Amino acid sequence: MDIGSVQRIAWDNKVLKGFNTTDVPLEFCMLQEKAAAAFGAWRKGGGKLGEELADVVLYVASIAEMTGLDLRAEVKSKTERNAARPD
């Protein structure tokens, strides 16, 4: 599954389920909550880290869609810039 597909799937699920599609600040708060949950899962162990990281990715994809960004293009551009950096 590519990043563009993840962005579309995350968005379609939000629309289908009636989840937030307009309140960007709320979505950033939810992303922060999911990132904290991922950290907690890593600290505790037990196999939930992958699930929590997947939630983080889905929230990032949703924020990209809410703000009109093509996340695939943004990640491609950023990884190319990172690769070209001398450090």
C-alpha positions as CSV (number, residue, x, y, z in Angstrom):
1,M,0.0,0.0,0.0
2,D,1.5,3.4,-0.9
3,I,1.1,6.7,1.0
4,G,-1.4,8.1,-1.5
5,S,-3.7,5.1,-0.9
6,V,-3.3,5.4,2.9
7,Q,-4.3,9.0,2.6
8,R,-7.4,8.2,0.6
9,I,-8.4,5.2,2.8
10,A,-8.0,7.2,6.0
11,W,-10.1,10.0,4.6
12,D,-12.8,7.8,3.2
13,N,-13.1,6.0,6.6
14,K,-13.5,9.4,8.4
15,V,-16.2,10.4,6.1
16,L,-18.0,7.1,6.2
17,K,-17.9,7.0,10.0
18,G,-18.8,10.6,10.5
19,F,-15.5,11.4,12.2
20,N,-13.9,14.9,12.3
21,T,-13.1,16.3,8.8
22,T,-12.9,20.0,9.4
23,D,-11.3,20.8,12.8
24,V,-7.6,20.7,12.1
25,P,-6.5,21.8,15.6
26,L,-8.5,18.9,17.1
27,E,-6.9,16.5,14.6
28,F,-3.4,17.6,15.7
29,C,-4.4,17.0,19.4
30,M,-5.6,13.6,18.5
31,L,-2.3,12.9,16.6
32,Q,-0.4,14.0,19.8
33,E,-2.6,11.6,21.8
34,K,-1.8,8.7,19.4
35,A,1.9,9.5,19.4
36,A,1.9,9.4,23.2
37,A,0.0,6.1,23.1
38,A,2.7,4.7,20.8
39,F,5.4,5.8,23.2
40,G,3.5,4.1,26.0
41,A,3.1,0.9,24.0
42,W,6.8,0.9,23.3
43,R,7.7,1.4,27.0
44,K,5.3,-1.4,28.2
45,G,6.0,-3.9,25.4
46,G,3.3,-6.4,24.7
47,G,2.8,-6.0,21.0
48,K,0.7,-2.8,20.7
49,L,3.4,-0.6,19.2
50,G,2.6,-1.4,15.6
51,E,-1.1,-0.7,16.1
52,E,-0.4,2.6,17.8
53,L,2.1,3.7,15.1
54,A,-0.5,2.8,12.4
55,D,-2.9,5.2,14.2
56,V,-0.2,7.9,14.0
57,V,0.2,7.3,10.3
58,L,-3.6,7.5,9.8
59,Y,-3.9,10.7,11.7
60,V,-1.0,12.3,9.7
61,A,-2.7,11.2,6.5
62,S,-6.0,12.7,7.6
63,I,-4.4,16.0,8.4
64,A,-2.7,16.0,5.0
65,E,-6.1,15.5,3.4
66,M,-7.8,18.1,5.6
67,T,-5.2,20.7,4.6
68,G,-5.1,19.8,0.9
69,L,-1.6,18.3,0.9
70,D,-0.5,15.4,-1.3
71,L,1.3,13.4,1.4
72,R,3.0,11.1,-1.1
73,A,4.6,14.1,-2.9
74,E,5.6,15.8,0.3
75,V,7.3,12.7,1.7
76,K,9.0,12.1,-1.7
77,S,10.3,15.7,-1.7
78,K,11.4,15.6,1.9
79,T,13.3,12.3,1.5
80,E,15.1,13.6,-1.6
81,R,16.1,16.8,0.4
82,N,17.3,14.6,3.3
83,A,19.3,12.4,0.9
84,A,21.0,15.5,-0.6
85,R,22.0,16.9,2.8
86,P,25.7,16.6,3.6
87,D,25.2,15.5,7.2
